């Protein structure tokens, strides 16, 4: 169990890095292939992983399958909200999603830290 928590913590750190890179590339308005890859990697994994990390799933593969499914679902809901409100600002929506996801990932990192034994 401790090993699984360590892997999840490392994954959360990596996804926080993806959040940071994605936000940076969007804010700096850099149009490179790296931005495309970062946004696709972020939208396809991070939001769902940040949500599913609160569920006690025993197998890491099931966690990732759920994370991708949830990420796609979150992306669809956000996109549908943009269309229905006639406020098509995908960059702002991705930035909002980045900050919400980063907050959840930071909480996951803090709560999964190993406890020090006195």
Steps between C-alpha positions, in 0.01 A plus 500: 500500500784741580654434158169578329471829691855588395420431134182708524692787662764492226226493237333801662832688493546416130146610417557824694797555269275440199254754645777756541638451148152514348410821683834658414469422129144636489577817697809571288289431186767274352370301204738206475456125469601481867188699591280260307657201672482664844132594461407155368695328778340727760141475376526126447636407841535763772141604583381141524804386696453786746141383557555125505790530742239552772351157432668196651575302183727204561652462153700776338382398152136545605592838645645611166205367300266688730716811483492512121124438496436770758731743320313452175170546684617820669622631164164429341310672780724808485473514120122463515482782755703723266268423210178546697609832650625630162828581675747313286829571677680164504829641625330657802310178561819293492670745737207476741515123477879510557462701821217283633694183417823634649320580826365145522839351414674716760250381760567140397875551537460653846266230629709211366829609656662237715446559867814540708536251782638653822 
